[in-house]
Amino acid sequence: MVYSQLKDYVRSEAMLDSAMAIASEIKSMSRLAKVYSSYAYLYGKTGNYQKAYNAYRILDSLKDSIYSENMSRNTAEMRTLYETEKKESEIALLQKENLINTLEIDRQKSRNRTQMIIAALVLLLSASAFTLWYVRSKYRMRVAAEHEKRMMQKEAYTAVVNAEESERKRIAMELHDGLGQLLSAARLNVSVLEDVAGKDDMEVVTNAESLIDQAINDLRNISHNLMPSALIRLGLIAALQDMAAKIDSGKQVKVEVTASGIEQRLPEDFEIALYRVVQEAVNNILKHAGATIISINLNKEGESLKLNISDNGKGMPENAVKNSKGIGWDDIRSRVSLFNGNMDLYSRPGAGTHININFSKLAI
């Protein structure tokens, strides 16, 4: 019991094992009963309820045996006394003793049943509590593992996106500053030939100038698609207006850009992500929607920002985006998720498409 109070349950059990061996050797049922009572207390303290229950059962059996042994001894002693009494008194006393024995046995059985019911309830409650704890622990571990996995995926995607945008910027600058200047110089050199070329050669010179002009034009478009200069120099709104102006110049689709609450530049990586989202969404509309009007609206309130992109095109059937195998929508969702944003898409055939994206203050 001292070792149990000190919570040294290993030594406590070892001492009980030794006591049980001695009690068994000297055939002392009363001491065996004390040993199993201590076993039940020890196993209850350590949470081994099955062993505690078994110890209680053995203890009850020992108590019955001790009781029977005592009763046998008492009966023998009383029989000796009764032999000296009159026969009538002996019969009366024996009848009374039998009645007492019957009542005591009934009470003992009742106590045994009560103890077994209590032990079963304790075991059941303990098992239920352990099961509940185990299930909750497993659930918390699974949630933590899934969260860690999502964070690692997000960090990996962030690194990929940042590397991709840095490479886009570098290539755009090299095209503009390197190859662009070489083509401009070639254009000047070819234009000089106009003064010395003969009549037969003028067509060749003119064709060369036209090809170089086309190459410069294509190079400028490629550089702009890789990294719009307006986005870097002037910010997101200017870049979106520049995109709208280029699309409007084709006279086929009208792009409307509105913004409110944006008084200063947003973080560069956030501006680039928003521009790529709009760029991908507008490209999808131009390719598939057959729209004549595209509306782009940015609304910043406090540190939260809402982006809405809508068109008057032919719309999409239900679940078209989920069933799409293209990487465009995946890229949009990934960039939105990167800044803790939420995207909702509403569309039905003949009613256009509406994309609503919300970014909480934690994302900006």
C-alpha positions in Angstrom: 0.0 0.0 0.0 2.9 2.4 0.7 4.4 1.7 -2.7 1.0 2.3 -4.3 0.7 5.7 -2.5 4.2 6.5 -3.8 2.9 5.5 -7.3 5.6 2.9 -7.5 3.2 0.3 -8.9 5.9 -2.0 -10.2 7.3 -2.6 -6.7 3.8 -2.7 -5.2 2.9 -5.6 -7.6 6.2 -7.4 -6.8 5.5 -7.2 -3.1 1.9 -8.5 -3.6 3.3 -11.4 -5.7 5.6 -12.3 -2.8 2.8 -12.0 -0.2 0.5 -14.2 -2.3 3.3 -16.9 -2.5 3.7 -16.8 1.4 -0.1 -16.9 2.0 -0.5 -19.8 -0.4 2.4 -21.7 1.3 0.9 -21.3 4.8 -2.6 -21.9 3.4 -4.0 -18.7 4.9 -7.2 -17.9 3.1 -7.7 -14.7 5.1 -4.4 -13.4 4.1 -5.0 -14.4 0.5 -8.2 -12.4 0.6 -6.2 -9.3 1.8 -3.7 -9.9 -1.0 -6.4 -10.0 -3.7 -8.1 -7.0 -2.2 -4.8 -5.1 -2.6 -4.4 -6.5 -6.2 -7.8 -5.0 -7.0 -6.9 -1.6 -5.6 -3.5 -1.6 -7.4 -5.0 -2.6 -10.8 -7.7 0.0 -10.4 -5.1 2.7 -9.8 -3.1 1.7 -12.9 -6.1 1.5 -15.1 -5.9 -2.3 -15.7 -9.6 -2.8 -15.1 -9.8 -6.3 -16.4 -7.3 -7.6 -13.9 -9.0 -5.5 -11.2 -12.3 -7.2 -12.0 -10.7 -10.7 -11.9 -9.1 -9.9 -8.5 -12.5 -8.9 -7.2 -14.0 -12.2 -8.4 -11.3 -14.2 -6.7 -11.7 -12.1 -3.5 -15.4 -12.8 -3.5 -14.7 -16.5 -3.9 -12.2 -16.4 -1.0 -14.7 -14.6 1.2 -17.3 -17.3 0.5 -14.7 -20.0 1.3 -13.6 -18.2 4.5 -17.2 -17.7 5.5 -18.0 -21.4 4.8 -14.9 -22.4 6.8 -15.8 -20.2 9.7 -19.4 -21.4 9.7 -18.3 -25.0 9.7 -16.0 -24.4 12.7 -18.8 -22.5 14.5 -21.3 -25.1 13.8 -19.0 -27.8 15.2 -18.4 -25.8 18.3 -22.1 -25.2 18.8 -22.9 -28.8 18.2 -20.6 -29.7 21.1 -22.4 -27.2 23.3 -25.8 -28.3 22.2 -25.1 -31.9 23.1 -25.0 -30.9 26.8 -28.5 -29.3 26.5 -31.8 -30.8 26.4 -32.9 -32.3 23.1 -35.8 -29.8 22.7 -33.4 -26.8 23.1 -31.0 -28.4 20.7 -33.6 -28.8 18.1 -34.9 -25.2 18.6 -31.4 -23.8 18.4 -30.5 -25.7 15.3 -33.7 -24.5 13.6 -32.8 -20.9 14.5 -29.3 -21.3 13.2 -30.4 -22.7 9.9 -32.7 -19.8 9.5 -29.9 -17.4 10.2 -27.6 -19.2 7.8 -30.2 -19.0 5.1 -30.7 -15.3 5.5 -27.0 -14.6 5.6 -26.4 -16.6 2.5 -29.1 -14.6 0.8 -27.6 -11.4 1.9 -24.1 -12.6 0.8 -25.5 -13.5 -2.7 -27.1 -10.1 -2.9 -23.9 -8.4 -2.0 -22.0 -10.5 -4.6 -24.5 -9.6 -7.3 -24.2 -5.9 -6.4 -20.4 -6.0 -6.4 -20.4 -7.7 -9.8 -22.8 -5.2 -11.3 -20.7 -2.3 -9.9 -17.5 -3.9 -11.3 -19.1 -4.4 -14.7 -20.3 -0.8 -14.8 -16.9 0.5 -13.8 -15.3 -1.7 -16.5 -17.8 -0.6 -19.1 -17.4 3.1 -18.3 -13.6 2.8 -18.3 -13.6 1.1 -21.6 -16.0 3.7 -23.1 -13.8 6.5 -21.8 -10.7 5.0 -23.2 -12.4 4.4 -26.6 -13.5 8.0 -26.7 -10.1 9.3 -25.8 -8.4 7.0 -28.4 -10.8 8.1 -31.2 -10.4 11.8 -30.4 -6.6 11.4 -30.3 -6.5 9.7 -33.6 -8.8 12.4 -35.1 -6.6 15.2 -33.8 -3.5 13.5 -35.2 -5.1 13.0 -38.6 -6.3 16.7 -38.7 -2.8 17.9 -37.7 -1.2 15.7 -40.3 -3.6 16.9 -43.0 -2.9 20.5 -42.0 0.8 20.0 -42.1 0.5 18.4 -45.6 -1.5 21.3 -46.9 1.0 23.8 -45.5 3.9 21.9 -47.2 2.0 21.8 -50.5 1.2 25.5 -50.2 4.8 26.4 -49.5 6.0 24.3 -52.4 3.5 25.9 -54.7 4.5 29.4 -53.5 8.1 28.6 -54.3 7.2 27.4 -57.8 5.0 30.4 -58.5 7.6 32.8 -57.3 10.3 31.1 -59.3 8.1 31.1 -62.4 7.3 34.9 -62.0 10.9 35.7 -61.4 11.9 33.8 -64.6 9.1 35.5 -66.6 10.4 38.9 -65.4 14.0 38.0 -66.3 13.1 36.7 -69.8 10.8 39.7 -70.5 13.6 42.1 -69.6 16.2 40.2 -71.7 13.8 40.1 -74.7 13.0 43.8 -74.4 16.5 45.1 -73.6 18.5 42.6 -75.6 16.7 41.1 -78.6 14.5 44.2 -78.9 17.4 46.6 -79.2 19.1 44.3 -81.8 15.9 44.2 -83.9 15.6 48.0 -83.6 19.2 48.4 -84.8 18.6 46.0 -87.6 15.6 48.0 -88.7 17.7 51.2 -88.8 20.4 49.5 -90.8 17.9 48.1 -93.3 16.2 51.5 -93.7 19.6 53.0 -94.7 19.6 50.6 -97.7 16.6 52.5 -99.1 19.0 55.3 -100.2 21.4 53.0 -102.0 19.2 50.2 -103.2 18.2 50.0 -106.9 14.7 49.8 -108.1 14.9 46.1 -108.3 16.1 45.8 -104.7 13.5 48.2 -103.1 10.9 45.5 -102.8 13.4 43.3 -101.0 14.3 46.1 -98.6 10.6 46.9 -98.0 9.9 43.3 -97.3 12.8 43.1 -94.9 11.6 46.2 -93.1 8.1 44.8 -92.8 9.4 41.5 -91.4 11.6 43.3 -88.9 8.6 45.5 -87.9 6.5 42.3 -87.4 9.3 40.7 -85.4 9.5 43.8 -83.1 5.8 43.8 -82.7 5.6 40.0 -81.8 8.6 40.5 -79.5 6.8 43.3 -77.7 3.6 41.2 -77.3 5.6 38.2 -76.0 7.5 40.4 -73.5 4.2 42.0 -72.4 2.5 38.6 -71.9 5.4 37.4 -69.9 5.5 40.4 -67.6 3.4 43.5 -68.4 5.6 46.6 -67.9 2.5 48.5 -66.6 2.1 46.0 -63.8 5.7 46.5 -62.6 5.8 50.3 -63.1 2.3 51.5 -62.4 0.5 48.7 -60.5 -2.4 46.3 -60.9 -5.2 48.8 -62.0 -3.0 50.3 -64.8 -2.0 46.8 -66.0 -5.7 45.7 -66.1 -6.7 48.9 -68.0 -3.8 48.3 -70.4 -5.1 44.7 -71.0 -8.6 46.1 -71.5 -7.4 48.7 -74.1 -5.6 46.0 -76.1 -8.8 43.8 -76.2 -11.0 46.8 -77.0 -8.8 47.7 -79.9 -10.1 44.6 -81.7 -13.6 46.1 -81.8 -15.1 42.6 -81.0 -15.2 42.6 -77.1 -15.6 45.5 -74.7 -13.7 45.1 -71.4 -14.8 47.3 -68.5 -12.4 47.8 -65.5 -13.6 49.4 -62.3 -11.9 49.7 -58.9 -12.7 51.3 -55.6 -10.9 51.6 -52.3 -7.5 50.9 -53.7 -5.5 54.1 -52.9 -2.0 52.7 -53.1 -0.1 49.8 -54.5 -0.8 46.3 -53.2 2.1 43.9 -52.4 3.9 43.0 -55.6 3.4 39.2 -55.3 -0.3 39.8 -54.6 -0.7 42.1 -57.6 1.0 39.6 -59.8 -1.3 36.8 -58.5 -4.4 38.9 -59.1 -3.3 39.9 -62.6 -2.6 36.2 -63.5 -6.1 35.2 -62.2 -7.8 37.9 -64.3 -5.6 37.1 -67.3 -6.5 33.4 -67.2 -10.2 34.1 -66.6 -10.4 36.7 -69.5 -8.5 34.3 -71.8 -11.1 31.6 -71.0 -13.9 34.0 -71.8 -12.4 35.1 -75.1 -11.8 31.5 -76.1 -15.0 29.8 -75.1 -17.8 32.3 -74.0 -18.6 34.2 -77.2 -19.1 37.3 -75.0 -19.2 40.9 -76.2 -18.8 42.5 -72.7 -16.4 41.5 -69.9 -16.6 43.3 -66.6 -13.8 43.3 -64.1 -14.4 44.9 -60.7 -12.0 45.3 -57.7 -13.4 46.5 -54.4 -11.1 47.0 -51.3 -12.7 47.6 -47.9 -10.3 47.9 -45.0 -7.9 45.0 -45.5 -10.3 42.8 -47.4 -10.5 42.7 -51.2 -13.2 41.4 -53.6 -12.6 40.6 -57.2 -15.6 40.0 -59.6 -15.3 38.9 -63.2 -18.4 38.5 -65.3 -19.4 38.3 -69.0 -22.6 38.2 -71.1 -21.5 35.1 -73.0 -23.2 31.8 -73.5 -22.4 30.5 -70.0 -21.6 27.0 -69.0 -23.6 23.9 -67.9 -23.5 22.8 -64.3 -20.3 21.2 -63.1 -18.5 22.3 -66.3 -15.6 23.7 -64.3 -15.3 20.7 -62.0 -15.3 18.4 -65.0 -12.8 20.5 -67.0 -9.5 18.8 -67.7 -7.7 22.1 -68.5 -5.0 23.5 -66.2 -6.5 27.1 -66.4 -9.1 26.7 -63.7 -6.6 24.7 -61.5 -4.1 27.6 -61.8 -6.8 30.1 -60.9 -7.9 28.1 -57.8 -4.3 27.5 -56.8 -3.4 31.2 -56.9 -6.5 32.2 -55.0 -5.8 29.6 -52.4 -2.2 30.8 -52.1 -3.5 34.0 -50.5 -6.3 32.3 -48.4 -9.0 33.4 -50.9 -12.3 31.9 -51.6 -13.7 31.5 -55.2 -17.4 31.1 -56.2 -18.5 30.6 -59.8 -22.1 31.1 -61.0 -23.0 30.2 -64.6 -25.8 28.6 -66.6 -26.3 28.3 -70.3 -27.4 31.5 -71.9 -26.8 33.6 -68.8 -23.1 34.3 -68.8 -20.6 33.5 -66.1 -19.8 35.3 -62.8 -16.7 34.7 -60.8 -16.6 36.1 -57.3 -13.3 35.9 -55.4 -12.9 37.1 -51.8 -9.6 37.7 -50.0 -9.6 38.1 -46.2 -7.4 40.6 -44.4 -5.0 37.7 -43.5 -4.2 37.3 -47.2 -3.2 40.8 -48.0 
